[in-house]
């Protein structure tokens, strides 16, 4: 019985990583998107980074997902999931913590992240490659 519990996957919790509160400088928008039950289960599991390339720590508490940059612990996104698929996203706007200032760019980035985060198993390395490529492309170097 004890051996069986060792293999059980535990969902990530806030205390699993060093995190900082989202700053007062923030913005909100609505993200319209539906999720399957399996995708929501994947999000509820969260992610505790296991490698340097794994740039995100996230966990869910109730119907709210909190997403942090793993290296800094800065809270970048808070997603309040709604049953009607119109999820309320709060995004960090402190320029010392997060450089993006465009809701449209945030929607695009967050949708890509959610595409990765809802896959099982979660592939942090290929997400890192994709995110790095997107950043280089945006800078005119891709």
FINU-90187 format. One record per atom (N, C-alpha, C): residue in three letters; y, z, x. Coordinates in steps of 0.1 Angstrom, whole numbers, padded with zeros to 4 digits, always signed. Atoms other than C-alpha are relative to their C-alpha. Layout:
ALAYZX
...
END
This chain:
UNK-0012+0000+0008
UNK+0000+0000+0000
UNK+0013+0000+0009
UNK-0012-0001-0009
UNK+0025+0009+0028
UNK+0001-0013+0007
UNK+0000+0013-0007
UNK+0016-0024+0046
UNK+0006-0010-0009
UNK-0006+0009+0010
UNK+0025-0043+0014
UNK+0015+0001-0001
UNK-0015-0002+0001
UNK+0060-0028+0013
UNK+0007-0005+0012
UNK-0006+0005-0013
UNK+0067-0038+0049
UNK+0004-0014-0001
UNK-0002+0014+0001
UNK+0065-0074+0039
UNK+0010-0004-0011
UNK-0009+0003+0011
UNK+0088-0071+0009
UNK+0014-0003+0005
UNK-0013+0004-0004
UNK+0121-0088+0013
UNK+0010+0008-0008
UNK-0010-0009+0006
UNK+0151-0065+0007
UNK+0013-0008+0000
UNK-0013+0007+0002
UNK+0184-0079-0006
UNK+0010+0006+0010
UNK-0011-0005-0009
UNK+0214-0076+0018
UNK+0009+0009-0008
UNK-0010-0009+0006
UNK+0238-0048+0011
UNK+0012+0001+0009
UNK-0013+0000-0008
UNK+0274-0042+0023
UNK-0002+0008+0013
UNK+0002-0008-0012
UNK+0263-0015+0048
UNK-0009-0007+0011
UNK+0009+0006-0010
UNK+0240-0040+0066
UNK+0008-0007+0011
UNK-0009+0007-0010
UNK+0270-0055+0085
UNK+0013+0006+0001
UNK-0013-0005-0001
UNK+0303-0045+0098
UNK+0010-0009-0008
UNK-0009+0009+0008
UNK+0328-0057+0072
UNK+0014+0007-0002
UNK-0014-0004+0003
UNK+0365-0054+0064
UNK+0004-0004-0014
UNK-0005+0003+0014
UNK+0382-0053+0030
UNK+0008-0013+0000
UNK-0008+0012+0001
UNK+0398-0085+0018
UNK+0015+0005+0000
UNK-0014-0004-0001
UNK+0435-0083+0026
UNK+0007-0003-0014
UNK-0008+0001+0012
UNK+0462-0081-0001
UNK+0005-0015-0002
UNK-0005+0014+0001
UNK+0473-0117+0007
UNK-0013-0008-0003
UNK+0012+0007+0005
UNK+0448-0137-0014
UNK+0005-0009-0011
UNK-0002+0009+0011
UNK+0446-0164-0040
UNK-0013-0002-0008
UNK+0012+0002+0008
UNK+0423-0171-0069
UNK+0000-0014-0006
UNK+0002+0013+0006
UNK+0408-0203-0084
UNK-0013+0001-0008
UNK+0013+0001+0008
UNK+0380-0213-0108
UNK-0008-0010+0006
UNK+0010+0009-0005
UNK+0349-0229-0094
UNK-0009-0003-0011
UNK+0008+0004+0011
UNK+0331-0249-0121
UNK-0013-0005+0006
UNK+0013+0004-0005
UNK+0294-0251-0112
UNK-0011+0008-0006
UNK+0011-0007+0006
UNK+0261-0242-0126
UNK-0011+0003+0011
UNK+0011-0003-0009
UNK+0232-0225-0108
UNK-0013+0003-0007
UNK+0013-0002+0006
UNK+0195-0224-0116
UNK-0003+0015+0003
UNK+0005-0014-0002
UNK+0177-0190-0118
UNK-0004+0002+0014
UNK+0005+0000-0014
UNK+0161-0198-0084
UNK+0012+0001+0010
UNK-0012+0000-0009
UNK+0195-0205-0068
UNK+0007+0014-0001
UNK-0007-0013+0001
UNK+0210-0172-0082
UNK-0009+0010+0007
UNK+0009-0009-0007
UNK+0179-0154-0068
UNK+0003-0001+0015
UNK-0002+0002-0014
UNK+0186-0169-0034
UNK+0014+0007+0004
UNK-0013-0007-0003
UNK+0223-0157-0036
UNK-0001+0015+0000
UNK+0002-0014+0001
UNK+0212-0123-0047
UNK-0007+0007+0012
UNK+0006-0005-0012
UNK+0191-0119-0016
UNK+0010+0002+0011
UNK-0010-0001-0010
UNK+0222-0124+0005
UNK-0005-0005+0014
UNK+0004+0005-0013
UNK+0221-0130+0042
UNK+0006+0010+0011
UNK-0004-0008-0011
UNK+0222-0107+0072
UNK-0003-0009+0012
UNK+0002+0009-0011
UNK+0228-0128+0103
UNK-0010+0004+0010
UNK+0010-0003-0010
UNK+0200-0130+0128
UNK+0003-0007+0014
UNK-0003+0008-0012
UNK+0216-0154+0154
UNK+0015-0002+0001
UNK-0014+0003-0002
UNK+0250-0162+0169
UNK+0005-0012-0009
UNK-0005+0011+0008
UNK+0251-0195+0150
UNK+0001+0003-0015
UNK+0000-0004+0014
UNK+0247-0177+0117
UNK+0014+0006-0003
UNK-0014-0004+0001
UNK+0284-0175+0108
UNK+0003+0008-0012
UNK-0003-0007+0013
UNK+0281-0158+0074
UNK-0009+0012-0003
UNK+0007-0012+0006
UNK+0271-0124+0060
UNK+0004+0000-0014
UNK-0004-0002+0014
UNK+0270-0122+0023
UNK-0010+0008-0008
UNK+0009-0008+0009
UNK+0256-0099-0004
UNK+0006-0001-0014
UNK-0004-0001+0014
UNK+0258-0095-0041
UNK+0000+0014-0005
UNK+0000-0013+0007
UNK+0268-0064-0061
UNK+0003-0004-0014
UNK-0002+0004+0014
UNK+0263-0069-0098
UNK+0001-0016+0000
UNK-0002+0014+0001
UNK+0276-0104-0106
UNK+0010-0006+0010
UNK-0010+0004-0010
UNK+0299-0106-0076
UNK-0006-0002+0014
UNK+0004+0003-0013
UNK+0292-0122-0043
UNK+0011+0002+0010
UNK-0010-0002-0010
UNK+0311-0111-0012
UNK-0005-0007+0013
UNK+0004+0008-0012
UNK+0311-0135+0018
UNK+0010+0003+0011
UNK-0007-0004-0012
UNK+0322-0125+0053
UNK-0003-0008+0012
UNK+0003+0006-0013
UNK+0326-0142+0086
UNK-0008+0010+0008
UNK+0009-0010-0006
UNK+0298-0126+0106
UNK+0006+0005+0013
UNK-0006-0004-0013
UNK+0317-0125+0140
UNK+0011+0010-0002
UNK-0011-0009+0002
UNK+0348-0108+0126
UNK-0001+0010-0010
UNK+0001-0009+0011
UNK+0337-0091+0095
UNK+0011-0002-0011
UNK-0011+0003+0010
UNK+0367-0106+0076
UNK-0007-0005-0013
UNK+0004+0005+0013
UNK+0361-0111+0039
UNK+0007-0012-0003
UNK-0007+0013+0003
UNK+0368-0147+0031
UNK-0001-0004-0015
UNK+0002+0003+0014
UNK+0354-0152-0004
UNK-0006+0011-0008
UNK+0006-0008+0010
UNK+0347-0131-0034
UNK-0002-0009-0012
UNK+0002+0008+0011
UNK+0330-0149-0062
UNK-0006+0008-0012
UNK+0005-0007+0012
UNK+0327-0134-0097
UNK-0006-0010-0009
UNK+0007+0010+0008
UNK+0300-0153-0114
UNK+0001+0003-0015
UNK-0002+0000+0015
UNK+0305-0161-0151
UNK-0012-0008-0006
UNK+0011+0007+0007
UNK+0278-0171-0176
UNK+0004-0014-0004
UNK-0004+0013+0005
UNK+0299-0201-0187
UNK+0001-0010+0012
UNK-0001+0009-0011
UNK+0298-0216-0152
UNK+0014-0002+0006
UNK-0013+0000-0005
UNK+0335-0210-0146
UNK+0003+0012+0008
UNK+0000-0011-0008
UNK+0333-0187-0117
UNK+0014+0002+0007
UNK-0013-0003-0006
UNK+0364-0169-0104
UNK-0002+0004+0014
UNK+0000-0002-0014
UNK+0369-0171-0067
UNK+0013+0006+0005
UNK-0011-0006-0007
UNK+0392-0149-0047
UNK-0002-0004+0014
UNK+0001+0005-0014
UNK+0400-0163-0013
UNK+0010+0007+0009
UNK-0008-0006-0010
UNK+0415-0147+0018
UNK+0011-0009+0004
UNK-0011+0008-0004
UNK+0450-0160+0026
UNK+0008+0006+0012
UNK-0006-0005-0012
UNK+0458-0139+0056
UNK-0001-0009+0011
UNK+0001+0010-0011
UNK+0466-0165+0083
UNK-0006+0005+0013
UNK+0006-0006-0012
UNK+0454-0141+0110
UNK-0015+0001-0001
UNK+0014-0001+0002
UNK+0420-0140+0094
UNK-0007-0013-0005
UNK+0005+0012+0006
UNK+0416-0174+0077
UNK+0011-0010-0001
UNK-0011+0010-0002
UNK+0435-0206+0084
UNK+0002-0009-0012
UNK-0001+0009+0011
UNK+0428-0226+0052
UNK+0011+0005-0010
UNK-0010-0003+0010
UNK+0457-0227+0027
UNK-0001-0009-0012
UNK+0001+0009+0011
UNK+0444-0253+0003
UNK-0012+0003-0009
UNK+0011-0003+0009
UNK+0424-0245-0028
UNK-0010-0012-0001
UNK+0009+0012+0000
UNK+0410-0281-0028
UNK-0010+0001+0012
UNK+0008-0001-0011
UNK+0397-0276+0007
UNK-0010+0012-0001
UNK+0009-0011+0002
UNK+0383-0242-0002
UNK-0011-0003-0010
UNK+0010+0004+0009
UNK+0365-0256-0032
UNK-0011-0009+0006
UNK+0010+0009-0007
UNK+0349-0283-0010
UNK-0009+0008+0009
UNK+0008-0008-0010
UNK+0339-0259+0017
UNK-0009+0010-0007
UNK+0008-0010+0007
UNK+0326-0232-0007
UNK-0012-0007-0007
UNK+0011+0007+0006
UNK+0305-0258-0026
UNK-0010-0004+0011
UNK+0009+0003-0011
UNK+0290-0269+0007
UNK-0008+0012+0004
UNK+0006-0013-0004
UNK+0283-0233+0017
UNK-0010+0004-0011
UNK+0010-0004+0011
UNK+0267-0226-0017
UNK-0012-0009-0001
UNK+0012+0008-0001
UNK+0245-0256-0013
UNK-0010+0005+0010
UNK+0009-0005-0010
UNK+0232-0241+0019
UNK-0006+0013-0004
UNK+0004-0014+0003
UNK+0231-0205+0007
UNK-0011+0001-0012
UNK+0010+0000+0011
UNK+0210-0214-0024
UNK-0014-0006+0004
UNK+0013+0005-0004
UNK+0182-0230-0004
UNK-0008+0011+0006
UNK+0010-0010-0006
UNK+0151-0210+0005
UNK-0010-0008+0007
UNK-0007-0010-0008
UNK+0145-0206+0033
UNK+0014-0005+0004
UNK-0014+0003-0005
UNK+0182-0205+0043
UNK-0001-0004+0014
UNK+0000+0006-0013
UNK+0188-0227+0073
UNK+0014+0002+0007
UNK-0013-0003-0006
UNK+0217-0211+0092
UNK+0004-0010+0011
UNK-0003+0009-0011
UNK+0214-0234+0122
UNK+0005-0014-0005
UNK-0005+0013+0005
UNK+0217-0267+0103
UNK+0013+0002-0008
UNK-0013-0003+0007
UNK+0246-0251+0082
UNK+0010+0000+0011
UNK-0009-0001-0011
UNK+0263-0243+0115
UNK+0003-0014+0006
UNK-0002+0014-0004
UNK+0258-0279+0127
UNK+0009-0008-0009
UNK-0008+0007+0010
UNK+0272-0292+0095
UNK+0015+0004+0000
UNK-0014-0006+0000
UNK+0302-0269+0095
UNK+0008-0004+0013
UNK-0006+0004-0013
UNK+0309-0277+0132
UNK+0004-0015-0001
UNK-0003+0015+0001
UNK+0307-0315+0125
UNK+0012-0002-0009
UNK-0011+0001+0009
UNK+0331-0311+0095
UNK+0013+0004+0006
UNK-0012-0004-0007
UNK+0356-0292+0116
UNK+0005-0010+0010
UNK-0004+0010-0010
UNK+0355-0318+0144
UNK+0005-0013-0007
UNK-0004+0012+0008
UNK+0358-0346+0118
UNK+0015+0002-0005
UNK-0014-0003+0005
UNK+0389-0329+0103
UNK+0010+0000+0011
UNK-0009+0000-0011
UNK+0404-0325+0137
UNK+0001-0014+0007
UNK-0001+0014-0005
UNK+0399-0363+0143
UNK-0009-0002+0012
UNK+0009+0001-0012
UNK+0371-0357+0169
UNK-0014-0003-0004
UNK+0014+0002+0005
UNK+0340-0365+0147
UNK-0003-0015+0000
END
